[in-house]
Amino acid sequence: MNTKRITFPNARGEQLAARLELPGDERPVAYALFAHCFTCSKDLTAAVRIARALSSRRIAVLRFDFTGLGESEGEFAATTFSSEVSDLVAAARFLEREYEAPRLLIGHSLGGAAVLAAAAEIPATAAVATIAAPYRPADVRRLLGETAEQIEEHGQATVRIGGREFTIRKSLLHDLEAQRPAETLRTLKAALLVMHSPSDRVVGIDNAADIYRAALHPKSFVSLDPADHLLSDPQDSRYAGEIIATWAGRYLALPEAPAPSRVPPEVIDNRVTARTGAEGFRTEMFANGFPLVADEPVEYGGGNEGPSPYEYLLAALGACTGMTIQMYARRKGWPLEEAVVRLSHHKTHAEDCRDCDEKDRRIDTFERELELRGELDEEQRQRLLEIAGKCPVHRTLTGEVRIETALRPG
């Protein structure tokens, strides 16, 4: 993924820190805005994974810190629910001014309630997705426990959330209580996706039911069981991101798998791109507009979330073999119904390699089995076996290969 550091002003001129996740070397098909949970930040692991899952589907995502949180300027104690909605509107206007107006709003926890409220002020909004969102923003008061009474009595109080201390004022509680969620949902002019886990111990699943009932169609619900409130497990957050991207495609007019007659995606750099982050070996790739994922097995330190590089190499050889055989059979008018190619790879010790400089030199061996289905005679089958060795990838692997690597300027 391609992550840009960005700042933009809120309604009071304070600079809010943001990250824009762009889809590699391709132009985005849509832009989305992500609102993090109460007292969290844009760098919450789940927020990052969800944004990157969306960007792998060519949806650019802007995630930012609300006023007074993370790297953003301003005083958190002076903020309210309405000011968070204002921050979202400021983020949307920044995107519209510098890139493209966001058509997808995503909110986690209280951020979910915020994007529902902000949608009316962001005209381009076509779809809204909430994750573990409370139906009534005022329910945050319950999470504050006895501190809420201290806030009412003294005007403000310090509360410890997630190992950090925050000052919360009475104005925030009163603003939360002033919200009218039923009216907000009834007047929502966008498709709605409600995502919630029945295992959520912070915001109960009943909130999802209330949101769903209050909203008009089109609306959808997806269970995130067994995820916790913060989607701490990487698989849960990536799943959420993938589901949102797939669901949003219906309402954002995103391209599905390109049909032969469709125009190829617009790419900024037409090379194959592979990006490997600091966590594990999961690698996000783009090839001709198609998002792919590579990884290593768990036993080698990976997460086993995609084929390994060698498996992609086998897949390339298999695909090229099948295409070449079919191309030849069609040209000859032979009744080849289907070509199935099965491959494996292993290394063998090269004891008889006279020119090997390395003492422990090994030779890569690819084993390829062909299954040719159709009314073919033996002569035709043997000829197609010969043709398998003439596929371009086969020739590349068995020919002289030179790989030139250059370091891009920092």
C-alpha positions, 0 to 999 in steps of 0.5 A: 500500500501507499500511505501518505502523511497528511494534515488538514484544518478543523473548523477552528483552524487546528491541524488534524493529523491523517494518513491516506491509504492509496491503492499502490500504483493504481488510481482509486476507484473511490475514496472513503473516510474512517472514524476511529473509536472513542479516545482511540487514534487513526493508528489503532491496529484494526483501523490500519488493517481495515483501511489497507484491506479496502485500499487493496480493492482500490478504495483509498481511505483517509483515517485521521485523529480527532481533535486533541487525540493522537497527533492532532492539535487541539484540546480533547477536553474541549471536544464534543460529539458535535465537534467530532462530526465537524471534524469528519465534515472537515476531513470530507471537504479536504478530500473533495478539495485535494482528491475526490469527495468521499462516497463511503463513510466507515466508523468504529464504535462511537466513530460509527455513531459519528459517521451516521450523523455526519452523512447528512453533511457530506453530500457525496455519501453513498454508503455508510458502514458501522463497526461495533457502534452504539445506537445511542451516543449517550450510552458512552456515559455508562462506560464512564461509570461513577466518573459520570456523576463527578463530571456532572457535579464538578463540570469535568473529571479525569477518566482513565481509558486504555491506560491513558488519562483523559479530561471529560467535561459536562458539555460532552455528556450533554451533547451526547444526550442531545443526539436523536439517533432514530431521526438520524437513521430515519433520514439517512440517504445512503446504504447502511452496513451494520457490523457487530460481534455478539462477543462484544463486551463493551458495546452490546449486540443489541445496539446493532439490532436497534440501529438496523431496525431504525434505518430504512432500506437498503441496509445489511447486517454482518456478524463479526463473531467471535471478534472483540470490540477493538477487533484485536485479532488481525483476521477479524479486522481484515475480514471486516475490511474485505466485507465492507469493500465487497458490500460497498461495490454495489453502491459505489459502482466499483468494478468487479472482476473485469470482463473481456469487454471492459476497459482495463483499470487505469494504472499509474505504474504498469509494473507488477507491484509488491509491498511487504510491511514490517509485520510478518511476511504478508505482501500486498501485490497489484498486477494489471489492476488485480489485487493479490496477496502472498505470504509464508506458512506459519512455520516460516514466520508468516501468517499463511494468508496467501500463496508463497512466492514459489506457489505463485511461480508454479501457478504462473507455469501452470497457467501458461502451460494450460493456455499454450496447450489450449491455443494450439489445440484450438488452432488445430481444431482438436477436441480438447475440452479441458487442460488440467496442470498439476505442479510441485517444486523441490530442490535436489542436491547437485552432486554432478554440477562441475561448474558450481562455485557453491559447495552445497549447490542445489537444483530446482526441480519442477514436476508437471503433470498434464491431464487432457480431457476430451476425445483425443487420440494418442498422437494428439495427446503426445503432441500436446505434451510436447507443446507444454514445453514451449509455453513462454514461462517454461522457456523463461525458466529454462533459458538464460535469465538476468535480473537487474535490481536498482534502488529507488531514490529515497 
